Amino acid sequence: MWEMHPDGDELVVCLSGAFTLWQASPEGGQRRIELEPGQYAINPAGVWHTANTRGPAEALFVTSGQGTQHRRRH
């Protein structure tokens, strides 16, 4: 699923494993962010995002969850 948090930024911290975070720009492009243990990224408020793991992974998400929206991945 893609998700979007309209009321605040989301902090994503990779705790173990590795994964790719994808952010969709309002213009239709996508930004790819590779995260490994100890690295983090910010999903800005209002930006649709999703992630793909490369095997087992753990992450910490700090999110302003109010109003969160979801849409299917194609």
All heavy atoms as TSV, in Angstrom:
chain	resi	resn	atom	element	x	y	z
A	1	MET	N	N	0.828	-1.189	0.000
A	1	MET	CA	C	0.000	0.000	0.000
A	1	MET	C	C	0.877	1.259	0.000
A	1	MET	O	O	1.948	1.273	0.578
A	1	MET	CB	C	-0.874	0.037	1.260
A	1	MET	CG	C	-1.875	-1.091	1.414
A	1	MET	SD	S	-3.236	-1.061	0.253
A	1	MET	CE	C	-4.204	0.284	0.845
A	2	TRP	N	N	0.379	2.274	-0.650
A	2	TRP	CA	C	0.922	3.614	-0.509
A	2	TRP	C	C	0.182	4.265	0.649
A	2	TRP	O	O	-0.983	3.934	0.899
A	2	TRP	CB	C	0.666	4.436	-1.772
A	2	TRP	CG	C	1.527	4.073	-2.938
A	2	TRP	CD1	C	1.249	3.113	-3.867
A	2	TRP	CD2	C	2.763	4.657	-3.307
A	2	TRP	NE1	N	2.246	3.073	-4.799
A	2	TRP	CE2	C	3.199	4.011	-4.481
A	2	TRP	CE3	C	3.555	5.659	-2.766
A	2	TRP	CZ2	C	4.378	4.349	-5.119
A	2	TRP	CZ3	C	4.735	6.000	-3.403
A	2	TRP	CH2	C	5.134	5.335	-4.567
A	3	GLU	N	N	0.839	5.167	1.345
A	3	GLU	CA	C	0.153	5.922	2.391
A	3	GLU	C	C	0.626	7.361	2.374
A	3	GLU	O	O	1.686	7.682	1.823
A	3	GLU	CB	C	0.319	5.288	3.765
A	3	GLU	CG	C	1.718	5.319	4.308
A	3	GLU	CD	C	1.795	4.733	5.730
A	3	GLU	OE1	O	0.887	4.015	6.167
A	3	GLU	OE2	O	2.787	5.025	6.394
A	4	MET	N	N	-0.202	8.215	2.998
A	4	MET	CA	C	0.093	9.650	3.041
A	4	MET	C	C	-0.458	10.189	4.354
A	4	MET	O	O	-1.557	9.830	4.766
A	4	MET	CB	C	-0.568	10.349	1.853
A	4	MET	CG	C	-0.222	11.818	1.731
A	4	MET	SD	S	-1.399	12.898	2.561
A	4	MET	CE	C	-2.848	12.686	1.572
A	5	HIS	N	N	0.349	11.010	5.024
A	5	HIS	CA	C	-0.026	11.617	6.300
A	5	HIS	C	C	-0.163	13.129	6.086
A	5	HIS	O	O	0.850	13.821	5.978
A	5	HIS	CB	C	1.034	11.330	7.365
A	5	HIS	CG	C	1.470	9.904	7.404
A	5	HIS	ND1	N	0.675	8.898	7.895
A	5	HIS	CD2	C	2.599	9.300	6.964
A	5	HIS	CE1	C	1.302	7.743	7.786
A	5	HIS	NE2	N	2.476	7.962	7.218
A	6	PRO	N	N	-1.389	13.637	6.026
A	6	PRO	CA	C	-1.569	15.055	5.711
A	6	PRO	C	C	-1.239	16.013	6.857
A	6	PRO	O	O	-0.977	17.183	6.610
A	6	PRO	CB	C	-3.058	15.152	5.354
A	6	PRO	CG	C	-3.697	14.031	6.109
A	6	PRO	CD	C	-2.667	12.929	6.143
A	7	ASP	N	N	-1.207	15.508	8.093
A	7	ASP	CA	C	-1.074	16.406	9.239
A	7	ASP	C	C	0.328	16.535	9.818
A	7	ASP	O	O	0.513	17.205	10.832
A	7	ASP	CB	C	-2.033	15.971	10.351
A	7	ASP	CG	C	-3.484	16.217	9.978
A	7	ASP	OD1	O	-3.736	17.072	9.101
A	7	ASP	OD2	O	-4.358	15.556	10.550
A	8	GLY	N	N	1.320	15.871	9.221
A	8	GLY	CA	C	2.678	16.008	9.746
A	8	GLY	C	C	3.660	15.097	9.046
A	8	GLY	O	O	3.275	14.139	8.375
A	9	ASP	N	N	4.938	15.406	9.210
A	9	ASP	CA	C	6.005	14.582	8.645
A	9	ASP	C	C	6.062	13.240	9.363
A	9	ASP	O	O	5.604	13.100	10.501
A	9	ASP	CB	C	7.362	15.269	8.817
A	9	ASP	CG	C	7.483	16.562	8.038
A	9	ASP	OD1	O	6.638	16.821	7.146
A	9	ASP	OD2	O	8.420	17.316	8.328
A	10	GLU	N	N	6.671	12.243	8.690
A	10	GLU	CA	C	6.896	10.929	9.283
A	10	GLU	C	C	8.400	10.652	9.292
A	10	GLU	O	O	9.067	10.780	8.267
A	10	GLU	CB	C	6.191	9.843	8.480
A	10	GLU	CG	C	6.471	8.440	8.986
A	10	GLU	CD	C	5.760	7.383	8.180
A	10	GLU	OE1	O	5.892	7.385	6.927
A	10	GLU	OE2	O	5.078	6.554	8.787
A	11	LEU	N	N	8.922	10.262	10.444
A	11	LEU	CA	C	10.311	9.841	10.580
A	11	LEU	C	C	10.369	8.330	10.393
A	11	LEU	O	O	9.596	7.599	11.022
A	11	LEU	CB	C	10.847	10.204	11.971
A	11	LEU	CG	C	12.210	9.630	12.356
A	11	LEU	CD1	C	13.312	10.212	11.478
A	11	LEU	CD2	C	12.487	9.875	13.831
A	12	VAL	N	N	11.273	7.852	9.536
A	12	VAL	CA	C	11.467	6.419	9.288
A	12	VAL	C	C	12.930	6.096	9.581
A	12	VAL	O	O	13.825	6.648	8.941
A	12	VAL	CB	C	11.138	6.047	7.825
A	12	VAL	CG1	C	11.319	4.563	7.588
A	12	VAL	CG2	C	9.733	6.489	7.453
A	13	VAL	N	N	13.166	5.207	10.553
A	13	VAL	CA	C	14.528	4.807	10.932
A	13	VAL	C	C	14.683	3.322	10.681
A	13	VAL	O	O	13.880	2.513	11.167
A	13	VAL	CB	C	14.806	5.103	12.427
A	13	VAL	CG1	C	16.232	4.718	12.796
A	13	VAL	CG2	C	14.532	6.559	12.760
A	14	CYS	N	N	15.704	2.931	9.932
A	14	CYS	CA	C	16.000	1.525	9.701
A	14	CYS	C	C	16.763	0.989	10.916
A	14	CYS	O	O	17.825	1.504	11.258
A	14	CYS	CB	C	16.819	1.345	8.434
A	14	CYS	SG	S	17.209	-0.381	8.054
A	15	LEU	N	N	16.208	-0.038	11.558
A	15	LEU	CA	C	16.841	-0.635	12.730
A	15	LEU	C	C	17.670	-1.862	12.373
A	15	LEU	O	O	18.706	-2.112	12.976
A	15	LEU	CB	C	15.774	-1.013	13.760
A	15	LEU	CG	C	14.914	0.142	14.270
A	15	LEU	CD1	C	13.823	-0.379	15.197
A	15	LEU	CD2	C	15.764	1.187	14.960
A	16	SER	N	N	17.196	-2.649	11.401
A	16	SER	CA	C	17.950	-3.819	10.937
A	16	SER	C	C	17.506	-4.159	9.524
A	16	SER	O	O	16.436	-3.743	9.076
A	16	SER	CB	C	17.729	-5.024	11.869
A	16	SER	OG	O	16.396	-5.480	11.791
A	17	GLY	N	N	18.343	-4.926	8.822
A	17	GLY	CA	C	18.034	-5.252	7.432
A	17	GLY	C	C	18.254	-4.038	6.549
A	17	GLY	O	O	19.052	-3.157	6.864
A	18	ALA	N	N	17.519	-3.997	5.453
A	18	ALA	CA	C	17.614	-2.875	4.516
A	18	ALA	C	C	16.313	-2.797	3.739
A	18	ALA	O	O	15.636	-3.796	3.532
A	18	ALA	CB	C	18.791	-3.066	3.563
A	19	PHE	N	N	15.977	-1.585	3.327
A	19	PHE	CA	C	14.783	-1.421	2.513
A	19	PHE	C	C	14.875	-0.158	1.676
A	19	PHE	O	O	15.721	0.705	1.908
A	19	PHE	CB	C	13.496	-1.436	3.355
A	19	PHE	CG	C	13.416	-0.405	4.436
A	19	PHE	CD1	C	12.823	0.821	4.198
A	19	PHE	CD2	C	13.908	-0.662	5.702
A	19	PHE	CE1	C	12.724	1.766	5.201
A	19	PHE	CE2	C	13.812	0.265	6.714
A	19	PHE	CZ	C	13.219	1.489	6.461
A	20	THR	N	N	14.011	-0.094	0.679
A	20	THR	CA	C	13.927	1.053	-0.209
A	20	THR	C	C	12.642	1.793	0.103
A	20	THR	O	O	11.561	1.206	0.085
A	20	THR	CB	C	13.918	0.617	-1.687
A	20	THR	OG1	O	15.090	-0.160	-1.948
A	20	THR	CG2	C	13.887	1.815	-2.617
A	21	LEU	N	N	12.755	3.058	0.394
A	21	LEU	CA	C	11.611	3.930	0.626
A	21	LEU	C	C	11.341	4.687	-0.672
A	21	LEU	O	O	12.279	5.203	-1.290
A	21	LEU	CB	C	11.939	4.902	1.763
A	21	LEU	CG	C	10.875	5.893	2.180
A	21	LEU	CD1	C	9.679	5.173	2.785
A	21	LEU	CD2	C	11.458	6.890	3.173
A	22	TRP	N	N	10.083	4.715	-1.092
A	22	TRP	CA	C	9.686	5.433	-2.307
A	22	TRP	C	C	8.769	6.583	-1.919
A	22	TRP	O	O	7.836	6.397	-1.142
A	22	TRP	CB	C	8.939	4.510	-3.257
A	22	TRP	CG	C	9.792	3.424	-3.827
A	22	TRP	CD1	C	9.955	2.158	-3.332
A	22	TRP	CD2	C	10.611	3.501	-4.977
A	22	TRP	NE1	N	10.829	1.452	-4.108
A	22	TRP	CE2	C	11.248	2.259	-5.141
A	22	TRP	CE3	C	10.872	4.509	-5.899
A	22	TRP	CZ2	C	12.118	1.993	-6.180
A	22	TRP	CZ3	C	11.749	4.235	-6.939
A	22	TRP	CH2	C	12.355	2.995	-7.074
A	23	GLN	N	N	9.034	7.761	-2.466
A	23	GLN	CA	C	8.185	8.933	-2.256
A	23	GLN	C	C	7.713	9.428	-3.620
A	23	GLN	O	O	8.526	9.565	-4.541
A	23	GLN	CB	C	8.957	10.046	-1.554
A	23	GLN	CG	C	9.437	9.680	-0.175
A	23	GLN	CD	C	10.308	10.750	0.455
A	23	GLN	OE1	O	10.858	11.613	-0.228
A	23	GLN	NE2	N	10.459	10.676	1.767
A	24	ALA	N	N	6.412	9.658	-3.749
A	24	ALA	CA	C	5.838	10.141	-5.008
A	24	ALA	C	C	5.697	11.654	-4.948
A	24	ALA	O	O	5.087	12.190	-4.027
A	24	ALA	CB	C	4.478	9.498	-5.245
A	25	SER	N	N	6.255	12.331	-5.928
A	25	SER	CA	C	6.160	13.793	-5.968
A	25	SER	C	C	4.794	14.190	-6.541
A	25	SER	O	O	4.190	13.431	-7.303
A	25	SER	CB	C	7.276	14.397	-6.823
A	25	SER	OG	O	7.039	14.134	-8.187
A	26	PRO	N	N	4.322	15.379	-6.203
A	26	PRO	CA	C	3.043	15.846	-6.757
A	26	PRO	C	C	3.062	15.936	-8.285
A	26	PRO	O	O	2.030	15.826	-8.923
A	26	PRO	CB	C	2.864	17.234	-6.142
A	26	PRO	CG	C	3.714	17.231	-4.915
A	26	PRO	CD	C	4.865	16.312	-5.224
A	27	GLU	N	N	4.254	16.078	-8.872
A	27	GLU	CA	C	4.375	16.173	-10.334
A	27	GLU	C	C	4.321	14.811	-11.009
A	27	GLU	O	O	4.348	14.726	-12.228
A	27	GLU	CB	C	5.692	16.873	-10.718
A	27	GLU	CG	C	5.796	18.296	-10.244
A	27	GLU	CD	C	6.204	18.407	-8.779
A	27	GLU	OE1	O	6.899	17.505	-8.263
A	27	GLU	OE2	O	5.804	19.395	-8.139
A	28	GLY	N	N	4.329	13.716	-10.221
A	28	GLY	CA	C	4.221	12.379	-10.791
A	28	GLY	C	C	5.506	11.568	-10.768
A	28	GLY	O	O	5.480	10.378	-11.056
A	29	GLY	N	N	6.629	12.169	-10.459
A	29	GLY	CA	C	7.881	11.425	-10.369
A	29	GLY	C	C	7.993	10.700	-9.041
A	29	GLY	O	O	7.149	10.847	-8.155
A	30	GLN	N	N	9.022	9.863	-8.922
A	30	GLN	CA	C	9.262	9.143	-7.675
A	30	GLN	C	C	10.703	9.325	-7.231
A	30	GLN	O	O	11.620	9.360	-8.050
A	30	GLN	CB	C	8.972	7.654	-7.835
A	30	GLN	CG	C	7.513	7.350	-8.025
A	30	GLN	CD	C	7.229	5.869	-8.041
A	30	GLN	OE1	O	8.123	5.042	-7.966
A	30	GLN	NE2	N	5.965	5.527	-8.140
A	31	ARG	N	N	10.876	9.423	-5.918
A	31	ARG	CA	C	12.204	9.508	-5.301
A	31	ARG	C	C	12.471	8.194	-4.592
A	31	ARG	O	O	11.622	7.693	-3.862
A	31	ARG	CB	C	12.235	10.659	-4.303
A	31	ARG	CG	C	13.571	10.816	-3.620
A	31	ARG	CD	C	13.557	12.014	-2.691
A	31	ARG	NE	N	14.834	12.086	-1.989
A	31	ARG	CZ	C	14.987	12.613	-0.806
A	31	ARG	NH1	N	13.953	13.142	-0.174
A	31	ARG	NH2	N	16.168	12.634	-0.224
A	32	ARG	N	N	13.651	7.647	-4.791
A	32	ARG	CA	C	14.065	6.377	-4.192
A	32	ARG	C	C	15.109	6.658	-3.118
A	32	ARG	O	O	16.112	7.318	-3.395
A	32	ARG	CB	C	14.651	5.494	-5.291
A	32	ARG	CG	C	15.221	4.219	-4.834
A	32	ARG	CD	C	15.835	3.495	-6.018
A	32	ARG	NE	N	16.444	2.272	-5.583
A	32	ARG	CZ	C	16.610	1.212	-6.334
A	32	ARG	NH1	N	16.223	1.242	-7.607
A	32	ARG	NH2	N	17.168	0.139	-5.866
A	33	ILE	N	N	14.878	6.125	-1.895
A	33	ILE	CA	C	15.810	6.323	-0.789
A	33	ILE	C	C	16.166	4.956	-0.224
A	33	ILE	O	O	15.288	4.230	0.236
A	33	ILE	CB	C	15.187	7.202	0.321
A	33	ILE	CG1	C	14.731	8.541	-0.251
A	33	ILE	CG2	C	16.169	7.377	1.469
A	33	ILE	CD1	C	13.857	9.340	0.693
A	34	GLU	N	N	17.445	4.596	-0.274
A	34	GLU	CA	C	17.915	3.320	0.261
A	34	GLU	C	C	18.298	3.514	1.726
A	34	GLU	O	O	19.069	4.423	2.050
A	34	GLU	CB	C	19.134	2.819	-0.522
A	34	GLU	CG	C	18.893	2.633	-2.014
A	34	GLU	CD	C	17.981	1.469	-2.324
A	34	GLU	OE1	O	17.851	0.544	-1.490
A	34	GLU	OE2	O	17.374	1.489	-3.412
A	35	LEU	N	N	17.756	2.664	2.614
A	35	LEU	CA	C	18.066	2.764	4.038
A	35	LEU	C	C	18.663	1.468	4.565
A	35	LEU	O	O	18.167	0.382	4.250
A	35	LEU	CB	C	16.808	3.106	4.841
A	35	LEU	CG	C	16.186	4.475	4.579
A	35	LEU	CD1	C	14.896	4.626	5.363
A	35	LEU	CD2	C	17.162	5.574	4.930
A	36	GLU	N	N	19.716	1.604	5.352
A	36	GLU	CA	C	20.365	0.494	6.045
A	36	GLU	C	C	20.380	0.833	7.540
A	36	GLU	O	O	20.070	1.964	7.922
A	36	GLU	CB	C	21.767	0.291	5.485
A	36	GLU	CG	C	21.732	-0.152	4.032
A	36	GLU	CD	C	23.104	-0.474	3.469
A	36	GLU	OE1	O	24.128	-0.237	4.158
A	36	GLU	OE2	O	23.156	-0.946	2.331
A	37	PRO	N	N	20.731	-0.124	8.398
A	37	PRO	CA	C	20.661	0.118	9.845
A	37	PRO	C	C	21.332	1.428	10.270
A	37	PRO	O	O	22.437	1.752	9.839
A	37	PRO	CB	C	21.376	-1.092	10.443
A	37	PRO	CG	C	21.108	-2.182	9.455
A	37	PRO	CD	C	21.189	-1.485	8.108
A	38	GLY	N	N	20.593	2.198	11.080
A	38	GLY	CA	C	21.092	3.466	11.593
A	38	GLY	C	C	20.778	4.661	10.705
A	38	GLY	O	O	20.970	5.798	11.110
A	39	GLN	N	N	20.283	4.419	9.497
A	39	GLN	CA	C	19.952	5.517	8.595
A	39	GLN	C	C	18.471	5.860	8.723
A	39	GLN	O	O	17.662	5.026	9.113
A	39	GLN	CB	C	20.283	5.152	7.156
A	39	GLN	CG	C	21.767	4.921	6.930
A	39	GLN	CD	C	22.072	4.537	5.496
A	39	GLN	OE1	O	21.333	3.787	4.866
A	39	GLN	NE2	N	23.182	5.054	4.987
A	40	TYR	N	N	18.135	7.090	8.374
A	40	TYR	CA	C	16.744	7.514	8.480
A	40	TYR	C	C	16.368	8.391	7.293
A	40	TYR	O	O	17.229	8.878	6.553
A	40	TYR	CB	C	16.509	8.284	9.780
A	40	TYR	CG	C	17.113	9.662	9.789
A	40	TYR	CD1	C	16.361	10.768	9.405
A	40	TYR	CD2	C	18.438	9.859	10.153
A	40	TYR	CE1	C	16.918	12.035	9.404
A	40	TYR	CE2	C	18.998	11.117	10.154
A	40	TYR	CZ	C	18.231	12.205	9.771
A	40	TYR	OH	O	18.791	13.455	9.763
A	41	ALA	N	N	15.060	8.578	7.144
A	41	ALA	CA	C	14.525	9.482	6.125
A	41	ALA	C	C	13.268	10.123	6.692
A	41	ALA	O	O	12.688	9.639	7.662
A	41	ALA	CB	C	14.197	8.721	4.845
A	42	ILE	N	N	12.859	11.203	6.067
A	42	ILE	CA	C	11.637	11.904	6.429
A	42	ILE	C	C	10.672	11.822	5.251
A	42	ILE	O	O	11.033	12.163	4.123
A	42	ILE	CB	C	11.908	13.393	6.744
A	42	ILE	CG1	C	12.916	13.553	7.886
A	42	ILE	CG2	C	10.596	14.132	7.022
A	42	ILE	CD1	C	12.422	13.117	9.232
A	43	ASN	N	N	9.448	11.363	5.531
A	43	ASN	CA	C	8.361	11.465	4.562
A	43	ASN	C	C	7.621	12.761	4.894
A	43	ASN	O	O	6.964	12.843	5.937
A	43	ASN	CB	C	7.402	10.275	4.682
A	43	ASN	CG	C	8.012	9.000	4.176
A	43	ASN	OD1	O	8.670	8.987	3.149
A	43	ASN	ND2	N	7.800	7.915	4.904
A	44	PRO	N	N	7.733	13.776	4.032
A	44	PRO	CA	C	7.072	15.043	4.323
A	44	PRO	C	C	5.550	14.902	4.360
A	44	PRO	O	O	4.980	14.050	3.663
A	44	PRO	CB	C	7.500	15.952	3.164
A	44	PRO	CG	C	8.748	15.329	2.624
A	44	PRO	CD	C	8.555	13.854	2.818
A	45	ALA	N	N	4.905	15.721	5.154
A	45	ALA	CA	C	3.446	15.730	5.211
A	45	ALA	C	C	2.878	15.893	3.805
A	45	ALA	O	O	3.382	16.694	3.010
A	45	ALA	CB	C	2.968	16.879	6.100
A	46	GLY	N	N	1.856	15.100	3.493
A	46	GLY	CA	C	1.182	15.204	2.207
A	46	GLY	C	C	1.827	14.448	1.070
A	46	GLY	O	O	1.295	14.438	-0.038
A	47	VAL	N	N	2.977	13.791	1.301
A	47	VAL	CA	C	3.676	13.050	0.246
A	47	VAL	C	C	3.328	11.561	0.342
A	47	VAL	O	O	3.477	10.949	1.395
A	47	VAL	CB	C	5.209	13.247	0.349
A	47	VAL	CG1	C	5.954	12.322	-0.590
A	47	VAL	CG2	C	5.568	14.691	0.059
A	48	TRP	N	N	2.844	10.989	-0.763
A	48	TRP	CA	C	2.553	9.557	-0.809
A	48	TRP	C	C	3.861	8.784	-0.768
A	48	TRP	O	O	4.851	9.174	-1.412
A	48	TRP	CB	C	1.773	9.212	-2.078
A	48	TRP	CG	C	0.352	9.670	-2.018
A	48	TRP	CD1	C	-0.158	10.843	-2.506
A	48	TRP	CD2	C	-0.735	8.976	-1.415
A	48	TRP	NE1	N	-1.496	10.917	-2.243
A	48	TRP	CE2	C	-1.893	9.783	-1.577
A	48	TRP	CE3	C	-0.855	7.752	-0.754
A	48	TRP	CZ2	C	-3.147	9.397	-1.102
A	48	TRP	CZ3	C	-2.100	7.369	-0.293
A	48	TRP	CH2	C	-3.228	8.185	-0.460
A	49	HIS	N	N	3.897	7.668	0.005
A	49	HIS	CA	C	5.128	6.893	0.146
A	49	HIS	C	C	4.807	5.420	0.394
A	49	HIS	O	O	3.714	5.061	0.829
A	49	HIS	CB	C	5.988	7.451	1.286
A	49	HIS	CG	C	5.250	7.542	2.580
A	49	HIS	ND1	N	4.451	8.617	2.887
A	49	HIS	CD2	C	5.166	6.704	3.636
A	49	HIS	CE1	C	3.910	8.440	4.078
A	49	HIS	NE2	N	4.325	7.265	4.557
A	50	THR	N	N	5.791	4.578	0.100
A	50	THR	CA	C	5.710	3.143	0.318
A	50	THR	C	C	7.137	2.630	0.491
A	50	THR	O	O	8.093	3.400	0.379
A	50	THR	CB	C	4.989	2.436	-0.853
A	50	THR	OG1	O	4.697	1.083	-0.494
A	50	THR	CG2	C	5.793	2.485	-2.137
A	51	ALA	N	N	7.291	1.345	0.782
A	51	ALA	CA	C	8.638	0.782	0.976
A	51	ALA	C	C	8.681	-0.656	0.482
A	51	ALA	O	O	7.670	-1.367	0.497
A	51	ALA	CB	C	9.031	0.838	2.445
A	52	ASN	N	N	9.864	-1.067	0.047
A	52	ASN	CA	C	10.156	-2.457	-0.331
A	52	ASN	C	C	11.321	-2.932	0.513
A	52	ASN	O	O	12.349	-2.255	0.568
A	52	ASN	CB	C	10.560	-2.567	-1.807
A	52	ASN	CG	C	9.462	-2.170	-2.756
A	52	ASN	OD1	O	8.295	-2.181	-2.417
A	52	ASN	ND2	N	9.853	-1.791	-3.957
A	53	THR	N	N	11.167	-4.090	1.154
A	53	THR	CA	C	12.277	-4.650	1.924
A	53	THR	C	C	13.111	-5.559	1.039
A	53	THR	O	O	12.651	-6.048	0.017
A	53	THR	CB	C	11.781	-5.447	3.147
A	53	THR	OG1	O	11.016	-6.555	2.686
A	53	THR	CG2	C	10.970	-4.586	4.071
A	54	ARG	N	N	14.351	-5.779	1.460
A	54	ARG	CA	C	15.258	-6.717	0.789
A	54	ARG	C	C	15.512	-7.877	1.737
A	54	ARG	O	O	16.646	-8.148	2.095
A	54	ARG	CB	C	16.560	-6.022	0.434
A	54	ARG	CG	C	16.392	-4.962	-0.621
A	54	ARG	CD	C	17.742	-4.348	-0.953
A	54	ARG	NE	N	17.712	-2.939	-0.525
A	54	ARG	CZ	C	18.744	-2.271	-0.086
A	54	ARG	NH1	N	19.915	-2.840	0.033
A	54	ARG	NH2	N	18.616	-1.014	0.260
A	55	GLY	N	N	14.459	-8.524	2.192
A	55	GLY	CA	C	14.574	-9.571	3.191
A	55	GLY	C	C	14.067	-9.047	4.514
A	55	GLY	O	O	13.449	-7.982	4.584
A	56	PRO	N	N	14.327	-9.781	5.597
A	56	PRO	CA	C	13.847	-9.343	6.908
A	56	PRO	C	C	14.414	-7.961	7.270
A	56	PRO	O	O	15.587	-7.684	7.035
A	56	PRO	CB	C	14.374	-10.410	7.869
A	56	PRO	CG	C	14.599	-11.617	7.008
A	56	PRO	CD	C	15.006	-11.086	5.662
A	57	ALA	N	N	13.545	-7.114	7.806
A	57	ALA	CA	C	13.965	-5.773	8.197
A	57	ALA	C	C	13.065	-5.283	9.330
A	57	ALA	O	O	11.920	-5.719	9.455
A	57	ALA	CB	C	13.874	-4.815	7.007
A	58	GLU	N	N	13.620	-4.388	10.152
A	58	GLU	CA	C	12.850	-3.736	11.201
A	58	GLU	C	C	13.035	-2.232	11.063
A	58	GLU	O	O	14.134	-1.773	10.735
A	58	GLU	CB	C	13.325	-4.168	12.586
A	58	GLU	CG	C	13.039	-5.621	12.910
A	58	GLU	CD	C	13.516	-5.985	14.300
A	58	GLU	OE1	O	14.678	-5.676	14.631
A	58	GLU	OE2	O	12.712	-6.571	15.046
A	59	ALA	N	N	11.959	-1.502	11.322
A	59	ALA	CA	C	12.025	-0.048	11.210
A	59	ALA	C	C	11.196	0.584	12.317
A	59	ALA	O	O	10.257	-0.018	12.831
A	59	ALA	CB	C	11.510	0.407	9.852
A	60	LEU	N	N	11.566	1.800	12.656
A	60	LEU	CA	C	10.824	2.618	13.601
A	60	LEU	C	C	10.153	3.732	12.803
A	60	LEU	O	O	10.812	4.415	12.017
A	60	LEU	CB	C	11.775	3.228	14.637
A	60	LEU	CG	C	11.192	4.292	15.560
A	60	LEU	CD1	C	10.174	3.667	16.506
A	60	LEU	CD2	C	12.301	4.988	16.335
A	61	PHE	N	N	8.839	3.890	12.990
A	61	PHE	CA	C	8.075	4.934	12.316
A	61	PHE	C	C	7.494	5.864	13.375
A	61	PHE	O	O	6.804	5.411	14.286
A	61	PHE	CB	C	6.920	4.334	11.509
A	61	PHE	CG	C	7.363	3.384	10.436
A	61	PHE	CD1	C	7.488	2.031	10.715
A	61	PHE	CD2	C	7.653	3.829	9.166
A	61	PHE	CE1	C	7.881	1.137	9.740
A	61	PHE	CE2	C	8.053	2.946	8.176
A	61	PHE	CZ	C	8.174	1.590	8.463
A	62	VAL	N	N	7.770	7.146	13.254
A	62	VAL	CA	C	7.173	8.150	14.129
A	62	VAL	C	C	6.304	9.010	13.217
A	62	VAL	O	O	6.821	9.726	12.352
A	62	VAL	CB	C	8.248	8.997	14.855
A	62	VAL	CG1	C	7.588	10.032	15.748
A	62	VAL	CG2	C	9.193	8.101	15.642
A	63	THR	N	N	4.982	8.889	13.430
A	63	THR	CA	C	4.027	9.416	12.467
A	63	THR	C	C	2.935	10.238	13.134
A	63	THR	O	O	2.428	9.847	14.177
A	63	THR	CB	C	3.348	8.235	11.729
A	63	THR	OG1	O	4.336	7.390	11.179
A	63	THR	CG2	C	2.430	8.721	10.630
A	64	SER	N	N	2.571	11.327	12.508
A	64	SER	CA	C	1.345	12.034	12.860
A	64	SER	C	C	0.225	11.328	12.106
A	64	SER	O	O	-0.022	11.596	10.935
A	64	SER	CB	C	1.441	13.504	12.441
A	64	SER	OG	O	0.209	14.143	12.676
A	65	GLY	N	N	-0.417	10.379	12.756
A	65	GLY	CA	C	-1.333	9.471	12.075
A	65	GLY	C	C	-2.705	10.025	11.750
A	65	GLY	O	O	-3.426	9.434	10.954
A	66	GLN	N	N	-3.096	11.137	12.357
A	66	GLN	CA	C	-4.431	11.666	12.111
A	66	GLN	C	C	-4.633	11.969	10.630
A	66	GLN	O	O	-3.814	12.643	10.008
A	66	GLN	CB	C	-4.664	12.932	12.924
A	66	GLN	CG	C	-6.076	13.454	12.814
A	66	GLN	CD	C	-6.347	14.572	13.804
A	66	GLN	OE1	O	-5.570	14.805	14.727
A	66	GLN	NE2	N	-7.436	15.261	13.605
A	67	GLY	N	N	-5.702	11.440	10.053
A	67	GLY	CA	C	-6.029	11.698	8.656
A	67	GLY	C	C	-5.253	10.860	7.658
A	67	GLY	O	O	-5.346	11.101	6.454
A	68	THR	N	N	-4.466	9.874	8.125
A	68	THR	CA	C	-3.677	9.037	7.212
A	68	THR	C	C	-4.574	8.427	6.146
A	68	THR	O	O	-5.674	7.948	6.436
A	68	THR	CB	C	-2.941	7.925	7.980
A	68	THR	OG1	O	-1.969	8.533	8.831
A	68	THR	CG2	C	-2.231	6.960	7.037
A	69	GLN	N	N	-4.089	8.442	4.907
A	69	GLN	CA	C	-4.807	7.866	3.775
A	69	GLN	C	C	-3.991	6.741	3.178
A	69	GLN	O	O	-2.757	6.762	3.238
A	69	GLN	CB	C	-5.080	8.937	2.723
A	69	GLN	CG	C	-5.928	10.079	3.225
A	69	GLN	CD	C	-6.058	11.173	2.186
A	69	GLN	OE1	O	-6.055	10.926	0.980
A	69	GLN	NE2	N	-6.162	12.410	2.649
A	70	HIS	N	N	-4.679	5.761	2.563
A	70	HIS	CA	C	-4.019	4.617	1.910
A	70	HIS	C	C	-4.563	4.455	0.505
A	70	HIS	O	O	-5.710	4.785	0.234
A	70	HIS	CB	C	-4.272	3.329	2.694
A	70	HIS	CG	C	-3.680	3.346	4.050
A	70	HIS	ND1	N	-4.373	3.772	5.164
A	70	HIS	CD2	C	-2.438	3.010	4.495
A	70	HIS	CE1	C	-3.602	3.679	6.221
A	70	HIS	NE2	N	-2.413	3.235	5.848
A	71	ARG	N	N	-3.723	3.927	-0.385
A	71	ARG	CA	C	-4.169	3.550	-1.735
A	71	ARG	C	C	-3.372	2.325	-2.158
A	71	ARG	O	O	-2.243	2.100	-1.702
A	71	ARG	CB	C	-4.052	4.698	-2.720
A	71	ARG	CG	C	-2.641	5.142	-3.031
A	71	ARG	CD	C	-2.623	6.281	-4.023
A	71	ARG	NE	N	-1.246	6.627	-4.368
A	71	ARG	CZ	C	-0.885	7.760	-4.898
A	71	ARG	NH1	N	-1.772	8.691	-5.163
A	71	ARG	NH2	N	0.383	7.985	-5.192
A	72	ARG	N	N	-3.925	1.565	-3.046
A	72	ARG	CA	C	-3.305	0.322	-3.505
A	72	ARG	C	C	-2.075	0.598	-4.371
A	72	ARG	O	O	-2.024	1.582	-5.100
A	72	ARG	CB	C	-4.300	-0.505	-4.306
A	72	ARG	CG	C	-5.496	-0.938	-3.506
A	72	ARG	CD	C	-6.308	-1.843	-4.352
A	72	ARG	NE	N	-5.706	-3.172	-4.192
A	72	ARG	CZ	C	-6.384	-4.249	-3.873
A	72	ARG	NH1	N	-7.675	-4.186	-3.713
A	72	ARG	NH2	N	-5.776	-5.392	-3.743
A	73	ARG	N	N	-1.121	-0.327	-4.280
A	73	ARG	CA	C	0.029	-0.298	-5.186
A	73	ARG	C	C	-0.354	-1.045	-6.443
A	73	ARG	O	O	-1.054	-2.039	-6.395
A	73	ARG	CB	C	1.234	-0.984	-4.532
A	73	ARG	CG	C	1.812	-0.171	-3.399
A	73	ARG	CD	C	2.895	-0.888	-2.682
A	73	ARG	NE	N	4.047	-1.121	-3.518
A	73	ARG	CZ	C	5.239	-1.519	-3.073
A	73	ARG	NH1	N	5.419	-1.707	-1.783
A	73	ARG	NH2	N	6.227	-1.717	-3.892
A	74	HIS	N	N	0.107	-0.579	-7.582
A	74	HIS	CA	C	-0.185	-1.264	-8.856
A	74	HIS	C	C	1.041	-1.904	-9.394
A	74	HIS	O	O	2.113	-1.512	-9.251
A	74	HIS	CB	C	-0.749	-0.288	-9.882
A	74	HIS	CG	C	-2.011	0.367	-9.429
A	74	HIS	ND1	N	-3.182	-0.327	-9.236
A	74	HIS	CD2	C	-2.284	1.641	-9.094
A	74	HIS	CE1	C	-4.136	0.501	-8.836
A	74	HIS	NE2	N	-3.601	1.725	-8.747
